[in-house]
């Protein structure tokens, strides 16, 4: 009789922790490198250069993510390999932002784990709804958000639908 080996799941070699003082430059480099990976040769300079002027929240994370907000970092050994955050929009709604994972760590459930922790945080912080926007080219991200129950919604940025998909998730 032949016995089949049953795969034993290995513990992930990564952990999730809150953003710490001093993480900003490393987080910025991760986000910029992931953006470059996807958009370095995009024909529209608005898309190609979009992220570089829009990282002040990372540079000032201690204050931007202080009020009913949370910034998480995925760690492998001592390296930041993924990020995600909840940022307060108003008393009832927050925004999931900065969802980035380094290419060699994708497909391991890191983004899903970060998103799950952020949703749990948003619920406990008393929000009713999470919104997010994602560049239209990031289809793997869209599949994740849709599997998690996010629904496509209208753009809240004037003209944003030209480059982005908009999602919302009710959590109350």
C-alpha positions in Angstrom: 0.0 0.0 0.0 1.4 3.4 -1.0 1.1 6.3 1.5 0.9 9.8 0.2 2.8 12.4 2.0 0.6 15.1 3.5 2.1 18.5 3.2 2.6 20.2 6.5 2.2 24.0 6.3 5.3 25.9 7.3 5.0 28.8 9.6 5.4 32.0 7.6 8.9 33.5 7.8 7.5 36.9 8.2 5.6 38.9 10.9 3.4 42.0 11.0 4.2 44.9 13.3 3.2 48.5 13.7 5.2 51.2 11.9 8.0 52.5 14.2 9.9 55.8 14.3 12.8 55.5 11.8 10.8 53.2 9.4 9.9 56.0 7.0 13.0 55.9 4.7 12.8 52.2 4.3 9.0 52.2 3.7 9.4 55.0 1.2 12.1 52.9 -0.7 9.8 49.9 -0.8 6.8 51.8 -2.0 8.9 53.6 -4.7 10.4 50.4 -5.9 7.1 48.6 -6.2 5.7 51.7 -8.1 8.7 51.7 -10.4 8.2 47.9 -11.0 4.7 48.5 -12.4 4.9 52.0 -13.9 8.5 52.9 -14.8 7.7 53.0 -18.5 4.1 54.1 -18.3 3.4 56.5 -21.2 1.6 59.0 -19.0 4.0 60.9 -16.8 1.2 61.6 -14.3 1.0 57.8 -13.6 4.7 57.2 -13.9 5.6 59.9 -11.4 2.5 59.8 -9.2 3.9 58.2 -6.1 7.0 60.3 -5.7 5.3 63.5 -4.7 2.7 61.7 -2.6 4.5 60.1 0.3 4.4 62.9 2.9 2.1 60.6 4.9 5.0 58.1 5.2 7.5 60.8 6.0 5.1 62.1 8.8 3.6 58.8 9.8 3.8 59.5 13.5 1.3 62.3 13.2 -0.7 61.2 10.1 -1.5 57.8 11.5 -2.0 58.9 15.1 -5.8 59.6 15.2 -7.9 56.4 14.8 -5.3 55.2 12.3 -2.8 52.4 11.9 0.3 51.8 9.7 1.6 48.2 9.6 4.8 46.7 8.3 5.4 43.1 7.3 8.9 42.0 8.4 11.2 39.2 7.2 14.2 39.0 9.4 15.0 42.7 9.8 13.7 43.9 6.4 10.4 45.6 5.7 8.8 43.6 2.9 5.3 44.9 2.9 3.1 47.7 4.2 -0.5 48.7 4.6 -2.4 51.4 6.6 -5.8 52.6 7.7 -6.1 56.4 7.6 -9.0 58.3 9.1 -11.3 60.0 6.5 -14.1 61.1 8.8 -15.8 59.8 12.0 -17.5 56.9 10.1 -15.2 56.2 7.2 -11.5 55.3 6.8 -9.3 54.6 3.9 -7.0 51.6 3.4 -3.8 52.9 1.9 -0.1 52.0 1.2 -0.8 48.3 0.4 2.6 47.3 -1.1 4.5 44.0 -0.9 8.0 43.4 -2.3 7.9 41.2 -5.4 9.8 38.2 -4.0 7.4 38.0 -1.1 4.1 38.1 -3.1 1.8 35.1 -3.1 2.5 34.2 0.6 -0.6 35.8 2.1 1.2 38.9 3.3 -1.2 41.5 1.7 -4.2 39.4 2.9 -2.9 39.3 6.5 -2.1 43.0 6.5 -5.6 43.8 5.1 -7.3 41.5 7.6 -5.5 43.2 10.5 -6.4 46.6 9.1 -10.1 45.7 8.8 -10.1 44.3 12.3 -8.5 47.6 13.5 -11.0 49.7 11.6 -13.9 47.8 13.1 -12.5 48.2 16.6 -11.9 51.9 16.0 -15.6 52.3 15.3 -15.6 52.9 11.6 -18.6 51.8 9.4 -16.9 51.7 6.1 -13.4 51.3 4.5 -12.7 52.8 1.1 -9.6 52.4 -1.1 -8.4 53.3 -4.5 -6.0 51.2 -6.6 -4.3 51.9 -9.9 -6.3 50.2 -12.7 -3.2 48.2 -13.7 -2.9 46.4 -10.4 -5.3 43.6 -11.2 -3.9 41.1 -8.6 -4.6 43.7 -5.9 -8.2 44.1 -7.2 -8.8 40.4 -7.1 -7.6 40.3 -3.4 -9.9 43.3 -2.5 -12.9 41.7 -4.3 -12.3 38.3 -2.6 -12.3 40.2 0.8 -15.7 41.6 0.0 -14.8 45.1 -1.3 -17.3 46.4 -3.9 -16.5 48.6 -6.8 -17.8 52.1 -6.2 -17.8 55.5 -7.9 -14.6 57.6 -7.8 -14.3 60.2 -5.0 -11.4 61.9 -6.8 -12.4 64.1 -9.7 -11.0 62.4 -12.8 -9.6 59.5 -10.8 -11.5 56.9 -12.7 -9.1 57.5 -15.6 -6.3 55.7 -13.7 -7.8 54.0 -10.7 -10.4 51.6 -9.4 -12.4 52.6 -6.3 -13.7 50.1 -3.7 -15.6 50.2 -0.4 -16.4 47.7 2.3 -19.1 48.0 4.9 -17.8 46.8 8.3 -20.5 47.6 10.8 
